[in-house]
Amino acid sequence: MAVSALLTDFAHAQSQPTTGIIYNTSEWSSLQYECHLRSGANLDCDMTQASVRRQGGGKKLQEEISKALAQLKTEKPIKPEECAQWEQAIEKIKNPKPADEGYAQLSSMEPPAKQDLLKTMSTLVEFCKNPNEQTMTRLTTLNFEREARTCIVGTNSFSLQFKRVPGSQTWASNTGPDGLCGVVTVARLEPDPKSPNFYNYIQKKVVTIPSANFGSMKCADVIEQGEYKFVWQSRDIYAKCDYIKFGF
């Protein structure tokens, strides 16, 4: 760990950023960069962003319950054999046998995770047999609470080209518009005001075609805009994650 810190100090002490890890000041993410000087005023940087977010995001329980109850009115009746399949699945979870599909995963499951799964499955069977507002509300609440305890870990790699701002140690980048949303990315790597041997990173994205369709949604609703700052000082994050998923 001490060697890593020395290497980071050395990297930041150069006349241009070379390699390091910086941390988002408002979100649960970090950015690892590796930069190479192409010429006296041009810098090529490969960047990998690692991020953590709660699966539930900004969802609200009452809103999710309202959506589920609305769907309940239009769903087709559940067949009795489907309920029987869920009941059989519960027995396999409680007492997995070597011949069962997924035996290795079930037999190695941590007790708290197994209890969560059994609770959800039992509520699902209850809903299956009596698909009413009460059972739908219980099922939706269980799913909501699990998502609130689930964190998604993802990575995103990209490259940027920077130019030195004349008369300074700041490096600026301006790319785009790119893609069907016309995204313009403005970024800079600049020395920290209080610790000039260390670099911080500031990025801002602007969607120039906000009304364009990105799948089933508008670009303005999908791509986060605004300014984000990454600094060299790390921080501890209390995430309350019982479950981890990898993806986006």
C-alpha positions as CSV (number, residue, x, y, z in Angstrom):
1,M,0.0,0.0,0.0
2,A,2.9,2.3,0.8
3,V,4.5,1.6,-2.5
4,S,1.3,2.3,-4.3
5,A,1.0,5.7,-2.5
6,L,4.6,6.6,-3.5
7,L,3.9,5.7,-7.1
8,T,0.8,7.8,-7.1
9,D,2.7,10.8,-5.6
10,F,5.4,10.4,-8.2
11,A,2.8,10.3,-11.0
12,H,1.0,13.4,-9.9
13,A,4.2,15.3,-9.4
14,Q,5.0,15.2,-13.1
15,S,4.4,18.3,-15.3
16,Q,1.4,16.4,-16.8
17,P,-0.9,13.7,-15.4
18,T,0.5,10.2,-16.0
19,T,-1.4,7.6,-14.0
20,G,-3.6,7.6,-10.9
21,I,-7.0,7.0,-9.3
22,I,-9.4,9.9,-8.4
23,Y,-12.8,9.8,-6.7
24,N,-16.2,11.3,-7.4
25,T,-17.2,13.9,-4.8
26,S,-21.0,13.3,-5.2
27,E,-21.5,9.8,-6.5
28,W,-20.1,6.3,-5.5
29,S,-17.5,6.1,-8.3
30,S,-13.8,6.3,-9.0
31,L,-11.8,7.0,-12.1
32,Q,-8.5,5.3,-13.0
33,Y,-6.5,7.1,-15.7
34,E,-3.4,6.4,-17.7
35,C,-2.1,9.3,-19.8
36,H,0.7,9.4,-22.5
37,L,2.2,12.6,-23.9
38,R,1.7,12.6,-27.7
39,S,3.4,15.9,-28.2
40,G,4.3,18.9,-26.1
41,A,0.7,20.1,-25.8
42,N,-1.3,17.0,-26.5
43,L,-2.2,14.2,-24.0
44,D,-3.9,10.9,-24.7
45,C,-5.7,9.4,-21.7
46,D,-7.3,5.9,-21.2
47,M,-9.9,6.0,-18.4
48,T,-11.8,3.4,-16.6
49,Q,-14.7,4.4,-14.3
50,A,-15.9,2.1,-11.6
51,S,-19.2,2.9,-10.1
52,V,-21.6,1.5,-7.4
53,R,-25.3,2.3,-7.1
54,R,-28.3,1.0,-5.3
55,Q,-30.5,-1.1,-7.6
56,G,-33.6,0.7,-6.2
57,G,-32.2,4.1,-7.3
58,G,-34.7,6.8,-6.6
59,K,-37.8,4.6,-6.6
60,K,-40.5,5.2,-3.9
61,L,-42.4,2.3,-2.3
62,Q,-45.8,3.8,-2.6
63,E,-45.3,4.6,-6.3
64,E,-44.1,1.0,-7.0
65,I,-47.2,-0.4,-5.1
66,S,-49.5,1.8,-7.2
67,K,-47.9,0.6,-10.4
68,A,-48.2,-3.1,-9.3
69,L,-51.9,-2.7,-8.3
70,A,-52.6,-1.1,-11.6
71,Q,-51.0,-4.0,-13.5
72,L,-53.0,-6.4,-11.3
73,K,-56.2,-5.3,-12.9
74,T,-55.0,-6.2,-16.4
75,E,-53.0,-9.4,-15.8
76,K,-54.3,-12.7,-16.9
77,P,-55.4,-15.2,-14.2
78,I,-52.7,-17.5,-12.8
79,K,-53.0,-21.1,-13.6
80,P,-53.0,-23.6,-10.7
81,E,-50.1,-25.6,-12.1
82,E,-47.9,-22.5,-11.9
83,C,-48.5,-22.2,-8.2
84,A,-47.6,-25.8,-7.8
85,Q,-44.3,-25.2,-9.5
86,W,-43.4,-22.4,-7.1
87,E,-44.3,-24.6,-4.1
88,Q,-41.9,-27.3,-5.5
89,A,-39.2,-24.8,-5.9
90,I,-39.6,-23.8,-2.2
91,E,-39.0,-27.4,-1.2
92,K,-35.9,-27.6,-3.3
93,I,-34.6,-24.5,-1.7
94,K,-35.2,-25.8,1.8
95,N,-33.8,-29.3,1.2
96,P,-31.6,-29.3,-2.0
97,K,-30.6,-32.7,-3.3
98,P,-27.6,-33.5,-5.5
99,A,-29.9,-34.5,-8.4
100,D,-31.7,-31.1,-8.3
101,E,-30.8,-28.4,-10.9
102,G,-28.8,-25.7,-9.2
103,Y,-27.9,-27.9,-6.3
104,A,-24.3,-26.5,-5.9
105,Q,-25.6,-22.9,-5.8
106,L,-28.4,-23.7,-3.3
107,S,-26.3,-25.8,-1.0
108,S,-23.6,-23.1,-0.7
109,M,-26.1,-20.2,-0.3
110,E,-25.5,-18.1,2.8
111,P,-28.3,-18.5,5.4
112,P,-29.5,-14.9,5.3
113,A,-29.7,-15.0,1.5
114,K,-31.6,-18.3,1.7
115,Q,-34.1,-16.9,4.2
116,D,-34.7,-13.8,1.9
117,L,-35.3,-16.1,-1.0
118,L,-37.7,-18.4,0.9
119,K,-39.6,-15.4,2.2
120,T,-40.0,-14.0,-1.3
121,M,-40.9,-17.3,-2.8
122,S,-43.5,-18.0,-0.1
123,T,-45.1,-14.6,-0.7
124,L,-45.1,-15.4,-4.4
125,V,-47.0,-18.6,-3.8
126,E,-49.4,-16.8,-1.6
127,F,-50.0,-14.2,-4.3
128,C,-50.3,-17.0,-6.9
129,K,-53.1,-18.7,-5.0
130,N,-54.8,-15.4,-4.0
131,P,-53.9,-12.6,-6.5
132,N,-55.4,-9.7,-4.7
133,E,-54.3,-6.2,-3.7
134,Q,-53.1,-7.4,-0.2
135,T,-50.8,-10.1,-1.5
136,M,-49.6,-7.9,-4.4
137,T,-48.7,-5.2,-1.9
138,R,-46.7,-7.6,0.2
139,L,-44.9,-9.0,-2.8
140,T,-44.0,-5.6,-4.1
141,T,-42.8,-4.4,-0.7
142,L,-40.5,-7.4,-0.4
143,N,-39.0,-6.8,-3.9
144,F,-38.6,-3.1,-3.1
145,E,-36.8,-3.8,0.2
146,R,-34.4,-6.3,-1.5
147,E,-33.5,-3.8,-4.2
148,A,-32.8,-1.2,-1.6
149,R,-30.2,-3.6,-0.1
150,T,-28.7,-4.5,-3.5
151,C,-25.8,-2.6,-5.0
152,I,-24.8,-2.7,-8.7
153,V,-21.1,-2.5,-9.5
154,G,-20.2,-1.5,-13.1
155,T,-17.2,-0.3,-15.1
156,N,-17.0,1.9,-18.1
157,S,-13.8,2.5,-20.2
158,F,-13.2,5.4,-22.5
159,S,-10.5,7.5,-24.0
160,L,-10.0,11.3,-24.2
161,Q,-7.6,13.6,-25.8
162,F,-6.4,16.6,-23.9
163,K,-4.6,19.8,-24.8
164,R,-2.6,21.9,-22.4
165,V,-4.1,25.2,-21.6
166,P,-1.4,27.8,-22.5
167,G,0.5,29.1,-19.5
168,S,-0.8,26.5,-17.1
169,Q,-0.6,22.9,-15.9
170,T,-4.3,22.4,-16.8
171,W,-5.3,20.0,-19.6
172,A,-8.6,20.4,-21.4
173,S,-10.7,18.2,-23.6
174,N,-13.8,18.9,-25.8
175,T,-15.4,16.1,-27.8
176,G,-18.6,15.7,-29.7
177,P,-21.4,16.0,-30.5
178,D,-21.4,12.2,-30.5
179,G,-24.1,9.5,-31.0
180,L,-27.8,9.9,-31.7
181,C,-28.2,12.2,-28.6
182,G,-25.4,14.5,-29.8
183,V,-23.5,14.4,-26.5
184,V,-20.8,17.0,-26.0
185,T,-18.2,16.1,-23.3
186,V,-16.1,18.9,-21.8
187,A,-13.4,17.9,-19.4
188,R,-10.2,19.0,-17.7
189,L,-7.4,17.7,-15.6
190,E,-6.1,20.3,-13.3
191,P,-3.7,20.6,-10.3
192,D,-5.5,20.6,-7.0
193,P,-5.5,24.3,-5.7
194,K,-4.2,23.2,-2.2
195,S,-2.0,20.3,-3.4
196,P,-0.7,21.3,-6.8
197,N,1.3,18.0,-7.1
198,F,-2.0,16.2,-7.4
199,Y,-4.5,16.3,-10.3
200,N,-8.3,16.5,-10.1
201,Y,-10.7,15.9,-13.0
202,I,-13.8,17.9,-13.8
203,Q,-16.3,16.7,-16.5
204,K,-19.5,18.1,-17.9
205,K,-21.9,16.4,-20.4
206,V,-24.4,18.3,-22.5
207,V,-27.1,16.6,-24.6
208,T,-27.6,18.7,-27.7
209,I,-30.5,16.6,-29.1
210,P,-32.6,16.0,-25.9
211,S,-35.8,15.0,-27.8
212,A,-34.1,12.2,-29.7
213,N,-35.2,8.7,-28.8
214,F,-32.8,6.5,-26.9
215,G,-34.6,3.2,-26.9
216,S,-38.0,3.7,-25.4
217,M,-37.0,7.0,-23.7
218,K,-35.8,10.4,-24.7
219,C,-32.1,11.3,-24.6
220,A,-32.7,14.0,-22.0
221,D,-34.2,11.4,-19.6
222,V,-31.4,8.7,-20.1
223,I,-28.1,10.6,-20.1
224,E,-27.1,12.4,-17.0
225,Q,-26.0,16.0,-17.6
226,G,-24.3,18.5,-15.4
227,E,-20.8,18.8,-13.9
228,Y,-19.0,16.1,-11.9
229,K,-15.8,16.4,-10.0
230,F,-13.2,13.7,-9.2
231,V,-10.5,14.5,-6.6
232,W,-7.4,12.7,-5.5
233,Q,-8.5,12.3,-1.9
234,S,-10.3,9.0,-1.3
235,R,-13.3,8.6,1.1
236,D,-15.1,5.8,2.9
237,I,-18.6,5.0,1.7
238,Y,-21.2,3.3,3.8
239,A,-23.4,1.6,1.2
240,K,-25.6,-0.8,3.2
241,C,-25.3,-3.5,0.5
242,D,-26.4,-7.0,1.4
243,Y,-26.3,-8.1,-2.2
244,I,-23.9,-7.2,-5.1
245,K,-24.7,-7.4,-8.8
246,F,-22.3,-6.7,-11.6
247,G,-23.6,-4.7,-14.6
248,F,-25.3,-1.4,-15.3
